Amino acid sequence: MQATADSTKMDCVWSNWKSQAIDLLYWRDIKQTGIVFGSFLLLLFSLTQFSVSVAYLALAALSATISFRIYKSVLQAVQKTDEGHPFKTYLELEITLSQEQIQKYTDCLQFYVNNTLKELRRLFLVQDLVDSLKFAVLMWLLTYVGALFNGLTLLLMAVVSMFTLPVVYVKHQAQIDQYLGLVRTHINAVVAKIQAKIPGAKRHAE
């Protein structure tokens, strides 16, 4: 009974996360998506262009806060006032995660990791030969992509694609579905030939 309740709770949390992610990727709240997308781009672009940009930004921020702290301390000493710490308001803000929030994020991560491990086991242990062959071709193609781009560039391209392709698909769905249908038909024909020639390549389920 408890396991069923936990499973239902995790499904609700995962559904909520999925809904929020879809809203972001489809730009349903332009302001919110713009902030998230812009933040990702700024961070990744900075990392690709300047390997120590994060350290420089941290040093710049520390220099500003330390200078302001010293300035306010000197000013209070000269004026003989007791205004307290200049960042007192921010220091007293609650930024800790509650146990419920940590549990929620852990459940979502556990769900994702378990599903990924099961899928990788299925592919590497060749539960379905055709799927494993597709995965092998994908990995082979990625070796060439990896030779052309570094990890950060690939990540930057992935983020841009995540925030642009869904919108492009919605606007041109009919044309894209038409071309995808042609590609899918061709792939199915190739797969059918492979299944006919390789013993045991028959799919167990469509």
Buried (B, 14 or more C-beta within 10 A) or exposed (E): EEEEEEEEEBEEBBEEBEEEEEEBBBBEEEEEBEEBBEEBBEBBEBBBEEEEBEEEEEEEEEEEEEEEEEEBEEEBEEEEEEEEEBEEEEEEEEEEEEEEEEBBEEBBEEBEEEEEEEEEEBBEEBEBBBBBBBBEEEEEEEEEEEEEEEEBEBBBEEBBEBBEEBEEBEEEEEEBEEEEEEEEEEEEEEBEEEBEEEEEBEEEEE
